[in-house]
Amino acid sequence: MKFSEFSDIALPKIENKMKEILALTKIDQDTSLNKMLSYHLGLGEEEPNQPSQGKRIRPLILLLTTETAGGKWENALAAAAAIELLHNFSLIHDDIEDQSEYRRGRLTLWKKYNLPLSLNAGDALYALSFVCLSDLQRTFPDNISFQAYQLLSLACLSITKGQHKDITFEKAPLVSTDEYLEMIEGKTAALLANSTKLGALLAESDKIKQDNYYYFGKNLGLAFQIYDDILGIWGNPKETGKSVATDLYNRKKSLPILYGLAQNQTFKNMWEKEISVDSIQALSSQLKAEGAYEYSLRLADFYTFAAVKSFHQSEPTGPMVEAIEELIENLTNRKS
């Protein structure tokens, strides 16, 4: 089965589950919190022509993992919706902490409403993710439900630890590439890793298979973030929807930039001066000349290979294997 075919079947079910859970946010006759969350999740009626939902990669890969590990993906819908709710809790808080005004072409929640209400909305999504996960008790034995709860809790802790590192990096005079990789392992890769492990758990797989799926998700998450860093400097804005000037102009400590700074050559001297829009092209070219593009691409390919290896070591079966292989290709050989 093609990934797009599976997505067409599964996405409406994931979103219906999220809407069911969001209905719990009604306060007497007040539905304003529900509207805020629906807006952020892309489930509301506002601005329907905007690409506001995101890719829903984490819940989809969780369901695919459940199926290829020998379970039934329909039984894992509560976990898939919970993972997406938790992911979006982190995005609301990230946007506030980073003072980001736009996400997916729309105003971020805190800019559309206000900061206190948006913090509270993020907290609501955090709570709702565990309410949603508790529905697993209807289908699975208590020990499986408890392990699922543990995985989601640990994923959330990893995300917040990664975000803590990311925030402290902003004022740190020097950040190594190893420190950066440790940061994205928490902030980006942890939730994907726990999504794939959770999928294997809900197929009631043994520990070895669960661990293989975990490392599949972790390595895929690392590769995904590094490719994203590459596109942030050398991508095509018409395809990514993001200016290639942003990361350099905002002095974002992404992997290619940290590699360039570590070379202590011309790029570092240029970086330490005032950066203008006119100097972006020269910075980008110099960064590439000093090997940052090649280094980043080589590392992304390394983690992609590791992800594919772990996936096949998990001995996946069934028609959904093709969908996961296609998803890997889409995430690691992309232009947007």
Secondary structure, DSSP 4 states (H G I P E B T S, - for coil): --HHHHHHHHHHHHHHHHHHHHGGG-BTTB-HHHHHHHHHHT-SSSSTTS--S---HHHHHHHHHHHHTTS-GGGGHHHHHHHHHHHHHHHHHHHHHHT--EETTEE-HHHHS-HHHHHHHHHHHHHHHHHHHGGGGGTS-HHHHHHHHHHHHHHHHHHHHHHHHHHHHTT-S---HHHHHHHHIIIIIHHHHHHHHHHHHHTT--HHHHHHHHHHHHHHHHHHHHHHHHHHHHS-HHHHSS-TTHHHHTT---HHHHHHHHTTSHHHHHHTSPP-GGGHHHHHHHHHHTTHHHHHHHHHHHHHHHHHHHHHHT---STHHHHHHHHHHHHHS---
